[in-house]
Amino acid sequence: MKQHDGRELGGKTRWSMRGCACGCDNTLSLTSSGLNRRQFVAGAVGAAAVAATGVGRAGQALAQAASEKPYRVDVHHHLSPPSYIQAIVENHLGSPPQIKWTPEKSLADMDAAGIQVAMLSVTQPGVNFTSGETARKLCRESNEYAAKLISDHPGRFGSFAMIPLTDTEGSLKEISYALDTLKFDGIGLLTSYHDKWLGDPSFLPVMEELNRRKCVVYTHPTTADCCVNLLKTEPPTLVEWGTDTTRTIGDIVFSGNAVRFRDIKWIFSHAGGTMPFLIERFIGQPKIDAKFKPAVPDGALAELTRFYYDTAQTANKAAMSALTAVIPTSQILFGTDFPYRTGLDHVKGLRSCGVFTDAQIMEIERGNAVKLLPRLSA
C-alpha cells in the first residue's frame, strides 16, 4: 500500500508530515475508575456471539454492497480541490492519492461500497504550510469547490469546512461563510498546528464561536513541528498520527475545553488514536495530580464518552475491541479515509472483526451519523 506521507520528487522521497509523542508511568484499575467488570464482560460476550459468523457476513456484505440502495454515511472522506493540489505540489508536499484524486474516483468508490453520502474534508497538511492571506484564500477556494460538488451531486456529499485556525480573524470569517452561506455540515480541523494542539488558549475565540453554534467539528491527524522524521524506518503515519490524535484529545480534555465548550460535537479519526489503550492514564491523571481535577469534574471518562470516533483504517478486531471497551457504540461513526483506503475495506472489516451485532453495524454505518447530522435524514 502506498504511504500516506510522502511523494516522489526528483528521485527522492520527501516526507511532509510531522509528529510528536509522550508517555507517563501511572497505572490504575479501570474497574475502580468508571469501567466496571460487567461492561468488560458484556463486551466480550457480545464479541464472541458474532465472531463465528463474522467472515461469512463480510463476504455477504461485499456481494450486496454494489447492488443495494446506498445508505452508508462516510464521515472521513477526502477531497483535493484543484487550487489546493497546485499549492501543495508547488511546496513539494502531498502524496500520490491526494494529488491524483478526482470526484469521479470518490463516486465510484462510494457506489461500490453502498455509501450514500460522503462528508468531504481536505486532509493534512491543511494550510499548515502557509499563512496570512494565502491561507485564507486557499481555505475559501477549497470550501467553494466542495460546495460546488455538493450542488452538482445532490444527496451524495456533505462537507467539513477548512479554516486557517492560527488566524483567529480569518477563521471566524470562514466559519461564518461556510456555515451561513455555504450551509456546510461542520468544520474540519487538524489535530495540531505547528506547536499548538486544540486546547491551546490562542484558539479560545474560535472554540467559543464553534460552541455558540453547537458545531460538529471533525478532526484529522497531522504531525507537529517537534518530531519531524524521527526515524528513517518509520514514516509519520505509522506512529505519529495516532499519537497526535491522542495528544489533542488529552489537550481538549485537560485544558478544560471539553467541559467549557460542551456544545461542540467532536469527531476524532482512526478510533481515537491510542486513547483506548491509554485509558487508564486518562482516568488516573486527575487522581495523581489534583491540578487536573477542575478540568474533569465528572472524571475524564465522562468527557471521552461524549466524543465521536470514526472507523477509518481501524475497522479491525484489535482496534474496535479496544474502542468499544471504552466508548459506547452510539459514538462510533463509519469512516473510510478515501482515497487512501476504500469503502469496501471498511464494510468488510466491520463485519469480519467479530465485535458488532448487525444492529450495531447499521448504527455505525448510518444511524449515528444521522443523529449527529440531522440534515442527512432528509
For each residue, the residues with C-beta under 8 A, 3 or more apart:
1:
2: 95 96 97 340
3: 6 95 235 237
4: 17 95 97 235 237 340
5: 15 16 17 95 235 236 237
6: 3 13 14 15 16 17 95 235
7: 13 14 16 93 94 95 96 99
8: 11 12 13
9: 12 13 14 92
10:
11: 8
12: 8 9
13: 6 7 8 9
14: 6 7 9 92 93
15: 5 6 228 229 235 236
16: 5 6 7 92 93 94 95 125
17: 4 5 6 124 125 222 223 228 235 236 237 240 241
18: 222 223 224 225 226 227 228 236 240
19: 222 223 224 226 227 228 230 236 239 240 241 243 244
20: 192 223 224 226 227 240 243 244 247
21: 227 239 240 243
22: 243 247
23:
24: 281 285
25:
26: 280 281 284 285 288
27: 280 281 284
28: 32 33 280 281 283 284 287
29: 32 33 280
30: 33 34 35 40 279 280 283
31: 35 36 37 40
32: 28 29
33: 28 29 30 280 283 284 287 299 301
34: 30 283 299 301 302
35: 30 31 39 40 279 301 325 326
36: 31 39 40
37: 31 40 41
38: 41 42
39: 35 36 42 43 325
40: 30 31 35 36 37 43 44 325
41: 37 38 44 45
42: 38 39 45 46
43: 39 40 46 47 321 324 325
44: 40 41 47 48
45: 41 42 48 49
46: 42 43 49 50 355 356 357
47: 43 44 50 51 317 321 354 355
48: 44 45 51 354
49: 45 46 357
50: 46 47 53 54 57 354 355 356 357
51: 47 48 54 354
52: 354
53: 50 56 57
54: 50 51 57 58 351 352 353 354
55: 58 59 352
56: 53 59 60
57: 50 53 54 60 61 351 352 358
58: 54 55 61 62 347 348 349 351 352
59: 55 56 62 63
60: 56 57 63 64 351
61: 57 58 64 65 347 348 351
62: 58 59 65 344 347 348
63: 59 60 67
64: 60 61 67 68 114
65: 61 62 68 112 113 114 343 344 347
66: 111 112 113 114
67: 63 64
68: 64 65 71 114
69: 114
70: 110 111 114 115 116
71: 68 114 116 365 366
72: 113 114 115 116 117 334 343 347 365 366
73: 115 116 117 118 119 333 334 365 366 369 370 373 376
74: 77 110 115 117 118 119 334 335 336 338 343
75: 119 218 267 310 333 334 335 369
76: 119 121 218 220 269 310 312 333 335 336 337
77: 74 106 118 119 120 121 335 336 337 338
78: 98 101 120 121 122 123 337 338 339 340
79: 101 103 106 120 121 122 145 146 149
80: 84 85 98 99 101 122
81: 84 85 122 141 142 145 146
82: 85 86 145
83: 86 87 138 141 142 145
84: 80 81 87 88 122 138 141 142
85: 80 81 82 88 89 94 98 99 101
86: 82 83 89 90
87: 83 84 90 91 129 130 138
88: 84 85 91 93 94 98 99 125 129
89: 85 86 92 93 94 99
90: 86 87
91: 87 88 129 130
92: 9 14 16 89
93: 7 14 16 88 89 125 129
94: 7 16 85 88 89 98 99
95: 2 3 4 5 6 7 16 98 99 340
96: 2 7 99 100
97: 2 4 100 101 339 340
98: 78 80 85 88 94 95 101 123 339
99: 7 80 85 88 89 94 95 96
100: 96 97 339
101: 78 79 80 85 97 98 105 106 339
102: 105 106
103: 79 106 107 149 153
104: 107 108
105: 101 102 108 109 339
106: 77 79 101 102 103 109 110 118 338 339
107: 103 104 110 111 153 156
108: 104 105 111 112
109: 105 106 112 113 115 336 338 339 342 343 344
110: 70 74 106 107 113 115 116 118 156 343
111: 66 70 107 108 114 115
112: 65 66 108 109 342 343 344
113: 65 66 72 109 110 336 342 343 344 346 347
114: 64 65 66 68 69 70 71 72 111 343 347
115: 70 72 73 74 109 110 111 118 336 343
116: 70 71 72 73 110 155 156 366
117: 72 73 74 155 156 157 158 376
118: 73 74 77 106 110 115 156 157 158 338
119: 73 74 75 76 77 157 158 159 160 185 218 373
120: 77 78 79 146 149 157 158 159 160
121: 76 77 78 79 159 160 162 188 218 220
122: 78 79 80 81 84 126 142 162 188
123: 78 98 126 220
124: 17 128 190 220 221 222 223
125: 16 17 88 93 128 129 190 222
126: 122 123 162 190 220 222
127: 130 131 135 138 139 162 164
128: 124 125 190 193 194 222
129: 87 88 91 93 125
130: 87 91 127 134 135 138
131: 127 134 135 164 166 167
132: 135 136 167
133: 136 137
134: 130 131 137 138
135: 127 130 131 132 138 139 164 167 170
136: 132 133 139 140 164 167 170 173 174
137: 133 134 140 141
138: 83 84 87 127 130 134 135 141 142
139: 127 135 136 142 143 161 162 163 164 170 174
140: 136 137 143 144 174 177
141: 81 83 84 137 138 144 145
142: 81 83 84 122 138 139 145 146 162
143: 139 140 146 147 159 161 162 174 177 178 182 184
144: 140 141 147 148 182
145: 79 81 82 83 141 142 148 149
146: 79 81 120 142 143 149 150 157 159 161 182 184
147: 143 144 150 151 159 182 184
148: 144 145 151 152
149: 79 103 120 145 146 152 153 157 159
150: 146 147 153 154 157 158 159
151: 147 148 154
152: 148 149
153: 103 107 149 150 156 157
154: 150 151
155: 116 117
156: 107 110 116 117 118 153
157: 117 118 119 120 146 149 150 153
158: 117 118 119 120 150 184 185 373 375 376
159: 119 120 121 143 146 147 149 150 182 184 185
160: 119 120 121 184 185 186 187 188 216 217 218
161: 139 143 146 174 175 178 179 182 184 186 187 188
162: 121 122 126 127 139 142 143 174 188
163: 139 170 171 174 175 178 187 188 189 206
164: 127 131 135 136 139 167 170 171 174
165: 171 189 190 193 203 206
166: 131 193 194 196 202
167: 131 132 135 136 164 170 171
168: 171 172 202 203 205 206
169: 172 173
170: 135 136 139 163 164 167 173 174
171: 163 164 165 167 168 174 175 206
172: 168 169 175 176 205 206 209
173: 136 169 170 176 177
174: 136 139 140 143 161 162 163 164 170 171 177 178
175: 161 163 171 172 178 179 187 206 209 210 213 215
176: 172 173 179 180 181
177: 140 143 173 174 180 181 182
178: 143 161 163 174 175 181 182 184 187
179: 161 175 176 182 183 184 187 213 215
180: 176 177 183
181: 176 177 178
182: 143 144 146 147 159 161 177 178 179
183: 179 180
184: 143 146 147 158 159 160 161 178 179 187
185: 119 158 159 160 216 373 375
186: 160 161 215 216 217 218 265 373
187: 160 161 163 175 178 179 184 210 215 216 217 218
188: 121 122 160 161 162 163 217 218 219 220
189: 163 165 198 217 218 219 220
190: 124 125 126 128 165 193 219 220 221 222
191: 197 198 219 220 221 222 244 245 247 248
192: 20 195 196 197 198 222 223 224 244 247 248
193: 128 165 166 190 196
194: 128 166 224 225
195: 192 224 225 226
196: 166 192 193 200 202 203
197: 191 192 200 224 244 247 248 251 252
198: 189 191 192 203 207 219 248 251 252 257
199: 203 248 251 252 253 254 255 256 257
200: 196 197 203 251 255
201: 204 255
202: 166 168 196
203: 165 168 196 198 199 200 206 207
204: 201 207 208
205: 168 172 208 209
206: 163 165 168 171 172 175 203 209 210
207: 198 203 204 210 211 257 260 261 264
208: 204 205 211 212 261
209: 172 175 205 206 212 213
210: 175 187 206 207 213 215 217 261 264
211: 207 208 214 215 260 261 262 263 264
212: 208 209 263
213: 175 179 209 210
214: 211 263 264 265
215: 175 179 186 187 210 211 263 264 265
216: 160 185 186 187 265 267 372 373
217: 160 186 187 188 189 210 264 265 266 267
218: 75 76 119 121 160 186 187 188 189 267 269
219: 188 189 190 191 198 245 248 266 267 268 269
220: 76 121 123 124 126 188 189 190 191 269
221: 124 190 191 240 241 242 244 245 269 270 273
222: 17 18 19 124 125 126 128 190 191 192 241 244
223: 17 18 19 20 124 192 227 228 236 240 241 244
224: 18 19 20 192 194 195 197 227 244 247
225: 18 194 195 228
226: 18 19 20 195
227: 18 19 20 21 223 224 230 240
228: 15 17 18 19 223 225 236
229: 15 232 236
230: 19 227 234 240
231: 234
232: 229
233:
234: 230 231 238 239
235: 3 4 5 6 15 17 238
236: 5 15 17 18 19 223 228 229 239 240 241
237: 3 4 5 17 240 241
238: 234 235
239: 19 21 234 236 242 243
240: 17 18 19 20 21 221 223 227 230 236 237 243 244
241: 17 19 221 222 223 236 237 244 245 270 273
242: 221 239 245 246 270 273 274
243: 19 20 21 22 239 240 246 247 273 274
244: 19 20 191 192 197 221 222 223 224 240 241 247 248 273
245: 191 219 221 241 242 248 249 268 269 270 272 273 274 275
246: 242 243 249 250 272 273 274 275 278
247: 20 22 191 192 197 224 243 244 250 251
248: 191 192 197 198 199 219 244 245 251 252 268
249: 245 246 252 253 268 272 273 275 304 307
250: 246 247 253 254 275 282
251: 197 198 199 200 247 248 254 255 257
252: 197 198 199 248 249 255 257 258 266
253: 199 249 250 257 258 282 295 296 300 303 304
254: 199 250 251 285 292 295 296 300
255: 199 200 201 251 252 295
256: 199 259 260 294 295
257: 198 199 207 251 252 253 260 261
258: 252 253 261 262 295 296 303 306
259: 256 262 295 296 297 303
260: 207 211 256 257
261: 207 208 210 211 257 258 264
262: 211 258 259 306
263: 211 212 214 215
264: 207 210 211 214 215 217 261
265: 186 214 215 216 217 308 372
266: 217 219 252 307 308
267: 75 216 217 218 219 307 308 309 310 333
268: 219 245 248 249 272 273 275 307 308 309 310
269: 76 218 219 220 221 245 273 309 310 312 335 337
270: 221 241 242 245 273 310 312 313 314 337
271: 276 309 310 311 314 319 320 322 323
272: 245 246 249 268 275 276 304 307 309 323 327
273: 221 241 242 243 244 245 246 249 268 269 270
274: 242 243 245 246 277 278
275: 245 246 249 250 268 272 278 279 282 304 326
276: 271 272 279 319 322 323 325 326 327
277: 274 322
278: 246 274 275 281 282
279: 30 35 275 276 282 283 301 304 325 326
280: 26 27 28 29 30 33 283 284
281: 24 26 27 28 278 284 285
282: 250 253 275 278 279 285 300 301 304
283: 28 30 33 34 279 280 287 299 300 301
284: 26 27 28 33 280 281 287 288
285: 24 26 254 281 282 288 289 292 300
286: 289 290 292 293 295 296 299 300
287: 28 33 283 284
288: 26 284 285
289: 285 286 292
290: 286 293
291: 294
292: 254 285 286 289 295 296
293: 286 290 296 297
294: 256 291 297
295: 253 254 255 256 258 259 286 292
296: 253 254 258 259 286 292 293 299 300 302 303
297: 259 293 294
298: 302 303
299: 33 34 283 286 296 302 303
300: 253 254 282 283 285 286 296 303 304
301: 33 34 35 279 282 283 304 305 326
302: 34 296 298 299 305 306
303: 253 258 259 296 298 299 300 306 307
304: 249 253 272 275 279 282 300 301 307 326 327
305: 301 302 326 327 328 331
306: 258 262 302 303 331
307: 249 266 267 268 272 303 304 327 331
308: 265 266 267 268 331 332 333 368 372
309: 267 268 269 271 272 323 327 331 332 333
310: 75 76 267 268 269 270 271 314 332 333 334 335
311: 271 314 315 320 332 333 334 335 346 349 350 364
312: 76 269 270 315 335 336 337 341 346
313: 270 337 340 341
314: 270 271 310 311 319 320 323
315: 311 312 319 320 345 346 348 349 350 353
316: 319 320 349 353
317: 47 320 321 353 354 355
318: 321 322
319: 271 276 314 315 316 322 323
320: 271 311 314 315 316 317 323 324 350 353 355 356
321: 43 47 317 318 324 325 353 355
322: 271 276 277 318 319 325 326
323: 271 272 276 309 314 319 320 326 327 332
324: 43 320 321 327 328 329 332 355 356
325: 35 39 40 43 276 279 321 322
326: 35 275 276 279 301 304 305 322 323
327: 272 276 304 305 307 309 323 324 331 332
328: 305 324 331
329: 324 332 356 360 363 364 368
330: 363 368
331: 305 306 307 308 309 327 328 368
332: 308 309 310 311 323 324 327 329 363 364 368
333: 73 75 76 267 308 309 310 311 364 368 369 372
334: 72 73 74 75 310 311 346 350 364 365 366 369
335: 74 75 76 77 269 310 311 312 346
336: 74 76 77 109 113 115 312 341 342 343 345 346
337: 76 77 78 269 270 312 313 340 341
338: 74 77 78 106 109 118 341 342 343
339: 78 97 98 100 101 105 106 109
340: 2 4 78 95 97 313 337
341: 312 313 336 337 338 345 346
342: 109 112 113 336 338 345 346
343: 65 72 74 109 110 112 113 114 115 336 338 346 347
344: 62 65 109 112 113 347 348
345: 315 336 341 342 348 349
346: 113 311 312 315 334 335 336 341 342 343 349 350
347: 58 61 62 65 72 113 114 343 344 350 351 365
348: 58 61 62 315 344 345 351 352
349: 58 311 315 316 345 346 352 353
350: 311 315 320 334 346 347 353 356 361 364 365
351: 54 57 58 60 61 347 348 361
352: 54 55 57 58 348 349
353: 54 315 316 317 320 321 349 350 356
354: 47 48 50 51 52 54 317
355: 46 47 50 317 320 321 324
356: 46 50 320 324 329 350 353 360 361 364
357: 46 49 50 360 361
358: 57 361 362
359: 362 363
360: 329 356 357 363 364
361: 350 351 356 357 358 364 365
362: 358 359 365 366 367
363: 329 330 332 359 360 366 367 368
364: 311 329 332 333 334 350 356 360 361 367 368
365: 71 72 73 334 347 350 361 362
366: 71 72 73 116 334 362 363 369 370
367: 362 363 364 370 371
368: 308 329 330 331 332 333 363 364 371 372
369: 73 75 333 334 366 372 373 376
370: 73 366 367 373 374 376 377
371: 367 368 374
372: 216 265 308 333 368 369
373: 73 119 158 185 186 216 369 370 376
374: 370 371 377
375: 158 185 378
376: 73 117 158 369 370 373
377: 370 374
378: 375
